[in-house]
Amino acid sequence: MAEDGIWWFLLPFFELSSASYRSQEFLAVFPQNDDESPSAYLQLLLTSYGPASTQVSLTLRGRSITQNVTLRLDVTVPLPLPANLELPGSRTCHKTLVIQASADISMVAASTKGYTMGATAFLPVESLGTRYYMVTLVGNYTYGLTEFVVAAGAATTATSITTTATFHYTGATYVPGAVLCLFLQPYHSLQLQSSQDFTGTVVVADTPVAVLSGHTCVKVSAGFDFVVEQLLPMTAWGRSYVVPSNPLQTDVDFAYVVTYEDNTITYHTGSGNATVAMAAGEVQMFVVNRNSHLHISTR
C-alpha cells in the first residue's frame, strides 16, 4: 500500500446479494500494475475450507503453465506466479488462469511492483455474470491510467462495451458514447486503459465473464498506489450495506455506490442521516471517516 493507503469499496444496489467467494473453480487475471515492465511480483493466496488435503490445479489453457498444490484445512498458502502473466496496455491477451479445486477454497490475487501493491478477492465461476457497470477510482494527479479487464471463460464470448471514457484499441479511437463490440476467445481477456474515468461504462456479454476494474497508479492523499477490484455482476447486487471504520487508516476511506435503476438511497453516518436520489448507472462517492461507520440502504 502507499504511504497512507488507498482503500475503496464498491456498493451496488439491485436485488438480494447472492455472491460467494468460496467454491471449486475460478478465473484469475492480473491487470497492469503501474507502468509496463517485467518487474511485477504476482501471487495467489489460496485458502481451503474442505478436507485436510485439498488438491488445487492452476492451468493456462493452451499454454505451458500448469501447477498443482495441496492445501491443508484453514491454512492460507501463497503461490508465486510468473511476472509475464500481468496484462499490458489496451489489448487482448491469452493470460487467464483457470483454478480448480477438489473442495471449496477462496482465492485472493496480489500484485506488487516497486512501491505499489494491490489485491482483490476473486469470485468463483458460478458467481460471474453477463452485465456489469464499471467504477474506476480517479485521484488528484494525472500520473497513471484507469483500466478494466473482461475475461472470458470456456466459451467464445460476444462482448459489447459502451464507454464513458476515451480510449485507443487496435488503432482506433473510442470516445464517450461509442460502443466496442468484439468476440473474446475462450480464456482470453481484454484490458482497456484511459487517462479519463471509465465509471459508468457498461459491459454486456452473452456468456458469463469476469470483470476487474481499477487504476495503474493513483494518488489520493500522500502516496501513489495500484488499485484493483473484481466487480460483482448486476445479478449479485444487494440493497443494504455497512462499511465499518478502519482503525488503521490515518485519513479517510471512500465508498462508491452505483444503482441499476432510478432509485433513492438512505445513508447513515456518525454525523446523521440523509437521502439522495440516483439515476440508473449513476455513481455516488461517500467519505468514510476513521471514527464512524457508513450504512447505506434502499427499498
N, C-alpha and C positions, 0 to 999 in steps of 0.2 A: 504494500500500500504506500501511497505518497505520504508526505510529511504529516499532514493532518488526516489523511484518508479520505476516500470518496465512497460513501455508502448511499445507494439509491434503491428504491422499491417501486415496483410497478403494480398498481392495484386496479384490475379491470372489473367492470360490473356487467353481469349478464344473468345467468341462472345460477343455481346452486353449484358450487365448485365440485368437480369430480376428479381433479388431478391427484396423482400419487407419484412419489419418487422412488417407490420400491417395486421392482419387477425383475424379469429374467432376460429382457432384450432391450438394447439401447443403440442409438446412433450418436456418434461423437465427432464433432468438428472443432477446429481451433481457429477462430478469427484472428486477423492480423493484430499483433501487439506492437505499438509504437511504429517504427519505420520498417521497411522491407529489409531484413537482414537475416542471416542464418544463425543468429545467436540465441534464439528462443530456447528456454528450458520448459518443456511440456511434460505434464504428468496427469494421470488419472488417480483419484483417491477412491478405492473400492472398499465397500463395507458389506459384509454378509449378514443376513438375518436368518439363514437356514441351517442345515446340518453342520456338523463340525468340519467337514471338508467339502466346501462348495467349489465346484470346478467352473472357471471362467475362461472363455476364449475371446481373443481380440483378433479381428481379421480385417484387412484392407482388401475388399473383393477385387479380384483380377490383378492384384499386386503381390509382392513378395512378403509383406508383413503379416505374420501370424504368431501370436503368443498365447500361452496357456498358463493360468495362475490358479493356485489352490488357496482358498481363503478359510480362515478359522472364524467361528461364530463371534460376532460383535467386535471384530478387530478390523481396523481400517488399514489397508495396505496401499502405500504409494507406488505407482507403477510409472517409471520414466518412459518417455516415448521419443522417437526421432524428431529433431527440430524441423525437418523438412515437411512435417505434417501441417505446419502453420499455413494458412491461406494467404496468398499475396495479392494485393491490388484488387481491381474490379474485373473479375474473370470467373470462368467456370473451371473447377478442378475436380480431380478424382482422388479426394483425400478424406472420404467419410469412413470412419471406423465402425465396424459392427461388433458390438459386445454382447455375448450370450452367456448365460449362467445356468447352472443346474438347479439353483434355488434363488430365492429373492435376494437382490443386492440393491444398494443405492450407489450413485456414482457422481463425483464432483471432478470437473476439469480445472486445472490451474495452468496459467501461462505466465512465465517470468522472463523479463528481458531487461538488462541494465538495472534501472531503479524503478521499473514499473512491474506491477503484478495484478492479475485479475483472475477471478474464479467464478464458476457457475455450477449449480446442480443441474443434472440432465434429467429430462422426462423420459420415461420408457416409451417404447414404440407404440403401445396401445393407447397412450395418452396424447399422441400427436393429432393434429387436426388439419383442416384444409383452408382455414380462413384466419388471418391474423391482422391486427393493427400494429403498426410499428411505433416504438417510442425510442428515441435516441437522446442521450444526455449531451447537452451543449454547455460548455464552460464560458469563461470570460477572457479567453486568449485564443488567437487564431491558429495556434500550432495543432497539428493532428487532424484526423478526419472522422466524421461519423461513419458508421458502417453497419451492415446487417448481412446475414448469411441465410440462405434457404438450402436445406439439404434433403435430397430425395432418398426414399427407401428402396425396396426391392423392385418397384415398377417404374417404367418410364413415366414421367410426370409432366403434364401440361401446366405451366405456371404463368399467371398474369400478375404484374406488379404496376399499380397506379401510384406514381411517385409524387411527393411533395417537395422534393429537392432536385437540383440539377446534378446529373452525374454523366460519366462517359463510359460506354461499354462497346467493345468491338468496333471502335472507330466512329461510333455515332454518339450524339449528344442528346440526352433526355432532359426535358425541362419540367417544372411542376405542372401536373395535369396529364403528362404523357403516360402512355401505357407500354410497358415492355412485356411481350409475350414470347415464351420460349419453351422448349422441351428439355427437361433435365433427365439424363440417362440414369439408370439405376446406380445408386450410391454416389452420384455426383453432387456437387454443391456449387452454388452461385454466391459470390461475395460482391457487394456493391458498396462503394465509398463515395463520400461527398464532403465538401467544405461547408455545406448547408445542413439544416436539420431535417432528418428523414421522418420525424414524428408526424403521424397521420397517414403515412404511406400504407397502402392496403396490399396484402399478398393473398392471392387466391390460387389454390391448386386443385387438380382433380383427384389426387390421392394424398393421403396424409404426409406431411413434411415436417421437419424440424426447422425452427426459425430462431436465430440468435441475433441480438442487437447490442450496440454499444458504441465505443469511441476508442480510436487507436491510442490516444494520449490526451487527456483533458485536464484542464486546470480549473478548479472551483474556488479554492482558497489559497493555501500556501504551497502546494506542490502539484506536479503532474502525475497522472496515472492512467493505466489501461483499464477500461471497464467493459464488462460483458455480462449478458443475462439471456438465458433461454426464455423465450416468451411462451405464455400459455395461449393455446388456441381459444377462439371465442366460446367453444362448447364447454370449456373448463372454467369460465369466469364465474365470480361469485357476487354476493350482494352486501357483505359486511366484512370489514377488515379492522384489525387492531395492529398498529405499528408501535411497539414498545420503545421507550427511550433507550439510548445506547450509552452506557456509562463510560465507555472508552473513547467516545467522540468528544473532542475539545471544542468543536464548533457547532454545526448543525447538520442534520440529515435532511434528505429530500424524499418525498413520496410523490410519484406520478400516477394520476388517476385518469383512465380512459373509459368511455361508455359506448356501448354498441348502438344505442338509440337515444333520441332526445329524452332527457331524464333530469331529475332534481336529486342531488345528494345532500346528506346532512353530515356535518363533521363536528367532532368534539375535541377540543384541545384543553390544555391546562388553563387557558385564559377564557374559555367559554365555548358556546355552541353557535353554529351558523348554518345556512343552507346556500347552495349555489346551483343555478340551472346550467346544464351542459347539453350541447348538441351532439348528435351521433358522430363519433370519431374524434371529438374534441378531447384535448388533454389538459388537465389542470395540475399544477405543481403545488405541493404543500410543504412547508418547512416544519420539521420535527425537532423541537428543542431537546437538549440532552436531559432536562429535568422534568419532562412531561411526555405522555404518550399521545397518539393520534388515533381516533376511532372514526371510521367513515362507513356510512351505510346508505342504502337506497331501498325504496319499496319494490 
